[in-house]
Amino acid sequence: MCPTPTPPQAALLSPSSSTTDQANEAIRVFLRARAGRALCPAERAEYGRLLGVYTRALRGEMEKAA
């Protein structure tokens, strides 16, 4: 059974941090809070959403560099 749902994670980094860094930190915080146990379906969905944010940010940075 899934514990009480938690709101989507937002990384609290400095304004100079890239979106990719912020998304990566949000993933780390999310997973660290759930260490030692399997993710419930709602948590897996949120993790997937966070990965999508990270992937889009990374692609955007790669496009800027190109």
N, C-alpha and C positions, 0 to 999 in steps of 0.2 A: 504494500500500500504506500502511496506517495504521501510524504509529509505535507504540511501546510504549504500551498503554493507560494512562491516568492515572486516579487515583481521582476521584470526584465532588469538585467544588470547594466549599469552604466559605469564605465571606468572614469575615475576622478583623477585625470592627469592634467598636467599643465597645458595651457592653450597652445604652446609651441609643439606639443606632441602630435605626431601624425595620426590620421584616422586609423591607419593600420595598427599603430601602437596602442591606441585606445581600444580597438576591437580585440586585440590580442590580450590586453590586460583584463578586459571584461570576461573573456573566456577563462583566463586563469583564476580570477576571483570566483566565478561561477563554479568551476570544478573543485577548487580548493574547499569551498563551503560544503561540498558533497563527497569529500574524500572518504574512501573506505567502504562505500556502498554503491550499489547499482543505481542508475538513474531511473526514475519512474517515467511513464510515457509523457507526461507533461514536461518533465525536465529534459527528456530527450528532444522534444519539440523545441524547447527554448535553446538548447545547445545547438541544434540544427540552424535555428535562426541566427544565433551569434556567429556560427561558422559562415553563414551566408553574408553577413555584414563584413566579416573579415575578408572573405574572398573578393567581394566587390571593392573593398578599399584597396586591397593588394593589386587588383587589376587596374584600378584607377591610377595608382602610383606608377605602375609599369607603363601605362599609356603615356603619362607625363614624361617619363624618362626616355621614351622612344622618339 
